[in-house]
Amino acid sequence: MTRTYILDGHKIRSTVEFYDEFERTIIPNESWSRNLDALNDVLRGGFGTPDDRFTIHWTSSGKSRSEMRRNDEPTAFDTIVEIISEHGNAGSERHSNVILILE
């Protein structure tokens, strides 16, 4: 059975808030550097994430996208999505078996 983590897009209006929600939901009580390189490392496993396939379901991702574009650099949302997607079926890090669902 695939473990699913739900990120609440209503709580994500900036990169910092993405890190907050990611940490709260996916890796609570884990220490990490809270940057894009560290996000990539966490998705590879060994930081409290499952060793086998898991799903990240980002609800209200459209709201997050527009808020992040307004509050951060215009590409912050797209960069985060790209990093997570690289860990999916077609990405260069597909061995991580991370599925991203944007809703």
N, C-alpha and C positions, 0 to 999 in steps of 0.2 A: 504494500500500500504506500502510495506517495504522500509524503507529509506536505501540507499546504500552509503557507504563512500569508496572512492578509495584512497588507499595508493600507491604512486608511488615508486616502488621498486628501481628505478634508483637513488632515493634520500636517500635510506637506506643502508648504508654501515657499520653501527655500532649501538649499542644499543642506544647511545645518538641520533643518526640521526633517529632511529625508533621513539623515544620519540618526537623529533621535528616534524616529519611527522604526527604522531598520533595526537599530540596536534593541529597542523595547520589544519588538515583535519577534525578531529572528535570532538574535544573540544576546539575550538578557544576561547580565552579570559577567560578560566577557569584556576583556580589555582589548581595544584596537585603536588604531591611529586616526580614525574618522576622516579619511581622505579617499580619493578615487583609487589609488594604488592598493590601499588596505581593503577597500570594498572588493576589488578583484581577488585579493588573497583570501578573504573570508569566503567568497563564493567557491573557491577551490576546495574548501573543507578544512576541518581541524580546528575551527574556532567556535564550536558549539553547533555548527550546522551538520545535518545528517551526512553520513559518508556515501549514501546512495542518493538516488533522484529525489529532488524536492521541487515544489512549485512556489513561486512568489506571485500572488494575486494582488495587483495594485488597483484597488477600487478608486473611483473618481480620479483616474489618472489625467483626464482632460483638464480638470480643475487644477491639479498639481502642475501640469504643463504650463498653463497660462499664468498661474501665480509665480512659478519659478522663473518664467521668462521676464516677468515684471520685476521680481525682487533680486534675481541673480543675473549672471551672464545669460544671454538669450539661448545658449546651447546647453545649459546645465542639465536640464531634464533629458535631452536627447543623448548626452554623453553617458548619463547613468543608465538609461535604457540600453544603449549600445554595449556597455560593459556587462550588464546582466545577460543580454542576448548572446554575447560571445560564449556564454556557458551553457547555451541551449543546443538543440539538435544540429543546427547548421553552423555553429560558431567554432572558432579555433580552440576554444576551451571546452568543447562538447563533452569531454570525459567527465566533467563535473555534474552533468545531467540536471541542470537547473532550468526549469520551465518558467517563463514569464508570461503572465496574463495581464493585459492592460484592459481595464474596464472603464 
